[in-house]
């Protein structure tokens, strides 16, 4: 029997996410991104379609590389204005029972102590349906507005990320023992202080001496997602990820990526199937292939070439206004998202990539294939992509919203269900169960977070005096 195809929806708390200019389409409600009604309606649609999760992208800066200006991004609303992706999750969770939520947060500009509490809070409020897409950020504008003169080097951001993850794992998995929370009304004991421990982390980048502020949630550690495609990003993902997102342009390139990722899993001592791997896709679906092609042409008529150039400048760090429209581009090392550079050059050397061909490719759906056709045609293509590329699922972007998600839910999902390629009903209750199997709410034993389960039992606790909780006292007791 063919394996289940996992479905995630891809959105962002902005007007133009992946399809620049299409906010102008009369059926596009993207400009309602700042209302709870939009997000609640979308969540209900996705749950009806059996999506594992709504994946919420985010950036912390503006796309100002193209023409060395923020003007093009503002004119076309290209990921600006942009709201915080955490804010709508509780409302969507209250309106649904099963849909998961994967929220992007750039750890380069966060503190692990505070971010750990935020994710624990959401894991409680969603009853275990929360995930974290771990990113290190790629925009110079973000660095400048968050206290730095320039962005840290690409690999240095991952060095910080390694230690950041170590801290949050200590807080989520180790600080509170199993059974610490008693809720004993008669004795007046909510928490047993002897089972709550300071993590005493003192590293190169972070000092976190205390206990985790939140009591253990259902998953403790949220489901971990990652999208880094560089060699350093792949190594980070191999160590930490339970879900990995890819951008790609054909199945051969994607197969090389998925094989390389699974090789990395083995190198760090995890199984080859340690994480689900998803590729970005956009679909344009109608009752017939001809109707879908007509709809696709309609969508492209609203697309913005300048918006596509703006997106590419942010993703790659390259200002394509500096090149002639038909000048062939070669791979250049940048400090931004390296996959956005390589995917159009070294990853597909047979294609001549110029500013014009890149802009045309990005107009609808960004960096990823656009599947156009009837439900049967699109289902055929999804199956081909998944089976030929070694994927586990897709990350579905939109041309218009919620229209693209409604098309997919109403037309493609029934076809995939008929073929046995996606589930008819949710199995399990937490996001981690959707990624693994029912009953698996906690990270697997091969995951680095698992090393901190019970790691502080018998050591300094919140019941001790502050003096006995110091690093020196803890070490001396070992």
Secondary structure, 3 states (H helix, E strand, C coil): CCCCCEEEEEEECECECCCCCHHHCCCCCHHHCCCHHHHHHHHHHHHHCCCCEEEEECCCCCCCCHHHCCHHHHHHCECCCECCCCCCHHHHHHHCCCCEEEEEEEHHHCCHHHHHHHHHHHHHHCCCCEEEEEECCCCHHHHHHCCCCCCCCHHHHHHHHHHHHHHHHHHHHHCECCCCEEEECCCCEEECHHHECCCCEECCCCEECCCCCCCCCCCCCCEEEECCCCHHHHHHHHHHCCEEEECCCCHHHHHHHHHHHHHHHHHCCCCCCCCEEEEEEEEEECCCHHHHHHHHHHHHHHCCHHHHHHHHHHHHCCCHHHCCCCCECCCCCCCCCHHHHHCCCHHHCCCCCEHHHHHHHHCCCCCCEEEEECHHHHHHHHHHHHHHHCCCEEEEECCCCCHHHHHHHHHHHHHHHHCCCCCCCCCCCCHHHHHCCCCCCCCCCCCHHHHHCCCCCCCCCCCCCHHHHCHHHHHHCC
